Amino acid sequence: MLIRKSTAYGYEILSLLLLFIIISSIGYGCREVTPGHRLFTLRKGLGHYSFEYPVEYKRSASDQHSGYSREYFHRLLPEQDPIYARFIILIIEAGRHGDPDARTTLESDISYHSESAKDFRILEQSSLIIAGVDGELLVTSYFPKGQFGGFSEIQIMVRSVYFDYDGSIWEITMISSEEFAETARADFEHLLKTFQILE
């Protein structure tokens, strides 16, 4: 009788231990999201990644094609234009549109906007590390072309990070009206800080 009680007690301990291991493994890999933010994870298409973004943004479009991936997010504001913000995650296979690497894409963007936009200015250009990968930050300001010719009356601030990873060019861009630039900067910095490339 003592042997049976001891064995039953051992099974209870073993059962509790197994339950603890199962519960622990379910939580493993989950990440706690910063209050006021959502976690976005993409595990299809060209690039697999995750990041946090403020709850005021909404995913507005997604393009997934062979050798090409783009995700759009817009900030939901009580006032409409001219106050706005949006960000885009773009991944293109290197060489697909002529650019062999992220540095060439950055230089192409500078060239295009300096010729096509009004009052184009480079405010910052520097190196950084994103998700453990070397990249470049480019911050510009300009008046873009209007929809119906001429130039927009809204000056925009554009923050872009370019980097190469796994045979593709990655570009993360935040576009905002000048009036909203500081809030957009903080949103962008949080996105970059929480950005992870998933295998």
N, C-alpha and C positions, 0 to 999 in steps of 0.2 A: 504493500500500500504506500509506503514512503517513497518507493521508487517511482510509482505512478504520479504522485503529487509533484515530485521533483521534476519529472519529465514534462508534466503539464505546465509547471512554472517556467521551465526552459523554453517551451513553445510560445508562451506568452511574451517572454523577453525577446525571443527571435522574431515574433510577429510585430512587436512594437518597433524593433530595430529596422525591419524591412519596411514598415510603414513610414518611418522617419526618412529612410533612404529614398523612397518613392516620392514623398512630398518635397524633399530637398532637390531631387533631380528635375521635378516639374518647374520649380522656380529658377533653376540654373539657366542662364542665358537670357532671362527676362531682365529688362533694365527699367529702373525707376525713371519716370518722366518728370521733368521740371514742372512745378505748378504753373498753370497758365499756358502750357504747351501741349502739343500732340506729337506722337511719334509716327513718322512715315517710313515705311519699309517697302522697297521694291526688290523682288526676287525673280524678275522675268526680263527678257530682252537682253540688251547689250551689257548693261552694268547692274550689279546688285549692290544696294547701299541702303543706309538708313540715316535719319537725322531728326532733330526736333525742330518744330516751328510753332509760332504763337497761334493760339486758338482763333485769333481774328482773321487768319488766312484760310482760304478755301482752295482745294485742288480744283482747278478749272478746266484742265485739258491734259491729255496724255497721248503721245505719239510713240508707238513702238514698231519699228520696221527693221528689216535686215540691215545691220551695220549702223543703226541710228536709233537713238532714244531721247525723248524730250518730255519733261514734266513741267506743267505750269501751275503756279499758285498765285492768287490775287488776295490782297488784303481787303476785308469788308469794312468800309468806312461809312459813317452816317452821311457825310457829304460826298458827292461824286467828284469827278474832275473839277478843278485842277489838283486836288489832293489825292494821291493814290500811291500804291506800292505793289510790286509784283516781283516774283523771283522765278527763275527758270533753271532747271538742271538739264544740261545738254551733253550727250555722249555720242561721238562720231568715230567710226573706225578711221585710224590715221590714213591719210591719202585719199579718202573717199571723195572729198570735195577739193582736192588739190593741196591742202595743207598737210605736210608730213608729220607735224608735231604741234604741241600746245604753244610753244614760243612763236611759231610762224602764224598761228591763228591769232594770237594777241597782236602781233605786228600788222596783220591784215585788218583787224578791227580798228586799230589806230588809224591806219591809212584811209579806210573807208569813211569813218566818221569825221576825220579832219577835212576831207574833201566834200562830204555831203551834208554836214550839219553846220549850224550857225554858232559862232562863239565857242568852238570846241576847245576844251582845256583839259590837260592831264593834271590832276590834283595829287595823285600818288601812284608810284609804280615801285613795287618792292617784292622781295622773295618771302615765302612763307612755307610752313609745313601744314598740310591738311591730310588727316587720316594716315599720318606717317609717310606721306609722299611729298617730295619737293614740288612747289608750285609757285605761281606768280600772281600778285594782286595788282589790278589796274583800277584806279578810280578816276572817272571822267565826269565832266559836266558840259552840257550843250543844249541847244534848242534843236530838236529833230525836225525833219521835213514834215509838213502838214499832210493830211490825207488828200486834200484837194489842191496841192501845189503850195508854194511858199513855205514858210516855217511855222511851227507851232508857237504859240505865245507862252507855252509852259516850258520852263527850263527844267531839265531832268538831271538827276545824279545817277550814275551807273557805277556799280561796284561789281567787278568780275574777278573770279579766280580761275586760272587755267593750269591744268597739269596733265601729264601723260601717265597712263596706267594700263597695263595689260593690252598693249597694241591699239589703244583708243585715246582720243583727245577728250578730256573732260572740261566742261566750262560751267561754273555756277555763277549766275548773274542776278543781282538785285537792282531793279529799276524803280526809282521813286521821283515824285515831284520834289523840287528844291525845298518847299515848305515842310515836307515830311522826311527830309534827309536824315536827321538825327535819330528818329525812331527807327527808320529803315536800317540805318547803320547798326544799331543795337540788335535788331532782328537778324540781320545778316551775320554778325559776329557770333551770335548764339547758334545759328545754323552750322557755321563752319566749325565751331568748337565741338558740336555733338555729331558731326558728320563721320560715318563709319563706312568703309568699303567691306562688303560681305563676300565671302568666298562661296 
